[in-house]
Amino acid sequence: MAYGTKKRFLDASALFTARRGAVVLTAIALLFVRFYFALPEPLFSTPTSFVIEDAEGNLMAAAIAADGQWRFPSAGEVPEKFTRCIIAFEDKRFFSHPGLDPIALGRAIWQNLLQGRIVSGGSTISMQVIRMSRNQPRTLWQKFMESFLALRLEAGYSKAHILRLYAANAPFGSNVVGLDAAAWRYYGRAPEQLSWAENATLAVLPNAPTLIHPGRNREMLLTKRNRLLDKLVENGTIDQSTAALAKLEPLPDKPHPLPRHAPHLLERFKKECQLLNVGATRIKTSLETDLQQQVAQIIDRHHRNLSANGIHNAAALVLDVETGNTLAYVGNVHNPQTPEAESYVDMLNAMRSPGSTLKPLLYAAMLADGLILPHTLIQDIPTQIGGYTPQNYDLGYDGAIPASRALSRSLNIPAVKMLQQYRYQRFHPFLKRVGVHSLNRPADFYGLSMILGGCEVTPWELAGTYASMARTLNHYRRFNANYSPLDYHPPSYLKKSVTPQIRATERTSVIDYSSLYFTFQAMNEVMRPGEEALWQQFASSKKIAWKTGTSFGFRDGWAIGLTPAHVVCVWVGNADGEGRPGLTGIETAAPILFHIFDLLPVSGWFEAPVDHMVQTAVCRESGHLAGPDCTHPDTVYIPAQGHRSTVCPYHQTIHLNAAGTLRVTAECTVPGNIVAAKWFVLPPAMEYYYKPRHSSYRELPPFAEGCMNEEGQVMEMIYPKDNARIYIPLEIDGQRGQVIFNAAHRKQGAKIYWHLDDAFVGETETFHQLALDMPAGPHRITLVDNYGTRMSQRFEILQK
């Protein structure tokens, strides 16, 4: 062969070899890529049950999967006993083969040839996982694919992971899939708590799931289980005596119902998962099973009495203050047998009128701004503000009452007066800052009625707000006069550890330490239902800051209480909003609240943040900063910002005769006979209602004869107020009712002459009330007393 020809031949041969090598390498690369991407991700896409566990991992409740199967999401490692059982029964060389077991395959082929039919498949656990994930007809080709994919499974997953996949997806008979669901359905316990006999029973079921039928195949199931126990003896897993005792255990009977300790939280979890499109359907909550069951029992016990009055629903929430974690979540009475009671509605997440439960927040806000001191007198007289006429629950009036006492007695008129001073336009964003985010309308939509329940909140966010307040005060020492913005956060039902707080650098907070302390002190002064005022003297009594609320129309009864460790919120009512007589917070919700607190450990009381307080002189009678005319100043602790509040406006210096019985002036007596005295004087309308409730109150002495009357306001219109707009409803007979005019005069026995639109309409003495028929339209009322004092104001009667 010529040299040129030979060279061309060698070059062609080399080129061919190179191309063949490239083809082979490409084919290998393609096979590797095909092998790598052979398994879908995720391997199983079947729907799983929604499962919630308590803080210790115990099952609280579960819901069946979307395809009607009880299929729990994988919970973690497979219990050791089940691992030993399933490997002994299904795949004894599981930990040594790469996904295929040649010995098992060879034995299966030989047995099938001898029998002339398929009696053994030789599948490993890895191959069974692939078969369950693919759910394809069982053919030779599918067997080959299962073998190929089993090798890929072993290459990408650990043996422990493969066992978890098997345990979570193996069929266990009926509509039960997975070891977790099977353990709870057949034995009513977690897999970790099962015996050797119970694990052996479950291990043989995926191979023949129809054997679990309680009415048939019992002997066959028993034989398989006992044979597996013998295998465990043979391989040294258990001894002979353990196997003998295990064989005496009975087979499972009818399936057990799954726990339903927190059905409403389970439904909430489902809805939130679907809303957020979250794939995980199993969570570990912060609930405590024992406490959850005890709270549910308390709710059920009280519900039996409440239902006699047509009150069908009740809910309770217990929070840990430090973390905001939920310890008990009873969303409603669990009564599925009575659908019309709507016990399926989760009332803890329902929007309801809060009644008076926002009043402590207003009290704290005004303390924080220095607008009031803890015991500042607040007006409590008949009030009408732009057509809005609030009423106290007892329909009575105190004239004037300390702010703390108005809070503890939950008086409505003082609360409205306080909000009028604070302004609802400021209170609306304040509530959002402390955690009440359900106020989704402008402040003008709610107006002053906001403080009396003219808005909607959920028990969930209300309890979270109170927990944030308590958490802030608990951290008084930790942050050395600073605040952490992380203290205000919503509650959570997911288990989480206490996160380390960041170093606080905020100098101010939504509510400062001292204002929180005085607010909780005022809430602690409320007398508890069914107890005498001496309850505090008993050593076993717990200090609890608490507040009740009742919505308009007796539709909602609330009670919320807190200690440094816990917050408890109770709601009672009807899910459909039906009001019932006697449906008040103090009568229906408060007893439940204190029964729940009896379950909780004693946690002491909040430390007084004296570094955030100042000692100053406060007028004992009025609760204002003491002025020069105050007769009984007390040096007490007040919030540091309280120095901005007003000096007492009710004390003044008056001049009396030597006997101290009459007021005098320099024009009617010699200066040497004038005695100066300090006197506590309320405006006429406040005085009118204050006197009957305070026997120590002294009216101003009258002027001596011949002395010029220097007195200021002696007469005041109580109702209606100036520029009031009044609607008069129709009576039963169809006629429009009368307007009851009410005035107060400082002088006992004074006469008032009433004029309507410049026409004389009547005269009153001592008790100044007058009923008049009024046509619609604008009017003027004029009052003249027998001393010549005159006052006049306008009002309007609305047509409709």
Order of alpha helices (4+ residues) and beta strands (2+ residues): alpha-beta-beta-beta-alpha-alpha-alpha-alpha-alpha-beta-alpha-alpha-alpha-alpha-alpha-beta-alpha-beta-beta-alpha-beta-beta-alpha-alpha-alpha-alpha-alpha-alpha-beta-beta-beta-alpha-beta-beta-beta-beta-alpha-beta-beta-beta-beta-beta-beta-beta-beta
